[in-house]
């Protein structure tokens, strides 16, 4: 198992982040989304995993973004977890778990009540996410993705029973929400 540090990303991490996503997702081009979120959106929590004691010049081995958002008809504070990428040689070694855990801690400390994710239920359920049926994503999901829409409460505030997750315009692309 690799040892790593989790920290907030810096602008100097961009070259490593730009190499990470194509390696982790060879069939998807997430770089335009990631670049936009990191350079144009103020409500972003961006964390990186880096080899322990490697210094800031070493490439990152993992990256996660959380976009602060809201829910129609509700005043709770929400966030979307996406994307999460780990370099293939470091997958299944706890990097993604550590990134998620640190992100959820930071969000809870910032007063975020609810976190949403569209991802593998087998993976995200290990982190406490449960299928979400009340709050909907910005676009209707294909039937085979229904169980992949999940949420996690970070506070004692009751989650909304319905509504739509409201996100910055960059997220308003149907291809980000389906096959």
N, C-alpha and C positions, 0 to 999 in steps of 0.2 A: 504494500500500500504506500502510495506517495504521500509525503507530508506537504501541506500547503497552508498558506495564509489567505484569509478572506479580507478584502478591503474594498473601499469605494474606488471606483475607477477614476482615472485621470485622463486628460486629453492625450497624454503620451502613450496610453495603452491602445490607442486606436489602431496602429499597424498590427498589433497582435490580435486584437478583436477581429479585424478584417481578414486575418488568416484563419482564425478559429471557426467562423461560421461556415465557410465552404467545406472545411474538413469535417465538421460535425454534421452538416446537412448538404451533402453533395448534390441532391436532387432539388434543392430549393434555393432561391436567391433571397435571403433575408437581409442582405447588406443594405439595400436602400431603406428599409424600415429601421434597422438598427442605427444607421448613420443619422437619419432624420430625428429619431428619438433622442439620441445623444447630443445633437447639435442644435435642435430647434424647440424642444419641448421642456418647459421648466419643471413639470411635475413628474420627474423620473428618478427612480432609485436604481443606480447601476453599480453592481458589485462584480469584482473579479476574483478568481482564485489564481494564485501564483505559487510556484515552488517555494517552500519555506526557506527563509534566509537567503533568497536568491537576489534580492535587490531589485530596484525598479526597472533595470534594463532587461530583465528576463521576460520571455513571452508569458502571457497568461494561459492557463490551462482550462479555465472555465469562465463563463460570463452569464449574468442574469440581469434582466430588466424588469422593473415593476413600473407601470404607468398609473399615476394617481387618476382617479375617475370619480364619477358620481352615478347615481341611479335615479332614473326618472321617478318623480313622485315620492322621493325619500331624501332625508337630510343626512343619512349616514355617509361616512367617508369610506371609499372603496378603492381598490387597486386591482389591476390586471397583471398577473405574472406571465410574462412572455417577452421575448423568447428566453430560453435557457439552453446554453450550449456548453458541452465539455469536449475537449479534444479526444479523438477516439482512443489514443493510448492511455488516457486517464479515466475512461469511463468505467463504471462499476467499482469505483474505489472510494466513494464517499464525497467526491467533489460536488456533484449536483445537490446532494443532501445538505452539505455544509452551506452552499450558496443559498438554498431555499431557507434553511434555518436562520441564517444571519439576516436575510431579507425580511422574513416574518417578524423577527425581533425588532428590527429597525422600524418597520411599519407600525407595529403595535406601540412602540415608544412614541411615534409621531401621531398617534390617535386614529389610525386607520382601523375601521371596524370589521371590514369584510374584504377577502381577497378571492378573485375569480381566476380560473385557468381553463384553457381548452387543451387537454393533453391526455395521455395514457392513464386511464383510471387505475390500473394495477400499480403504476409508479406513484401517482399523486395521492392515492388513498393512504400510502405509507406515511405521508406527511400530514394526515388529518383531513384532507379534502374529501368532500362527499358530493354525490350527484346534485346538481342544482336544477330545480324545476320551476322556481318562481321568477327569478330575475333572468332575463334573456340576453344573449349576446347581441351585438349590433345587427347581425344578419341571421336569418334562419339557418339552422344547421341541418345538414343531410341526416337522414334517419340513423345511419351507421355512426354518426358522431354524437348522438344525443347523450350517451353516458360519459362522454369525454368533457362535457361542460360541467365544471365542478366549482365548489366554493368552500371557504374556510372562514369561520368567525374568529376574530382576534380580540373581541371584547365581549362584555356582558350585554351590550346593546342588541336587542332582538333583530335578526336579519329581516330585510324587507320580504314580504310575501309575494310581491310581484314588482314589475318594473323592467326597464331596459338599461343595460350598462351603457353609460355615456362616456365616450372616449374622444381624444383629439382626432382631427380629420385624417391623419395618416393611417389610422386604424379602419377608416371607412372604405375598405377595399374588400369586396366579396371573396377574392381569392385567398385572403388571410383566414377565412372562416370556413373553408371547405376544401374538398379534394381538388 
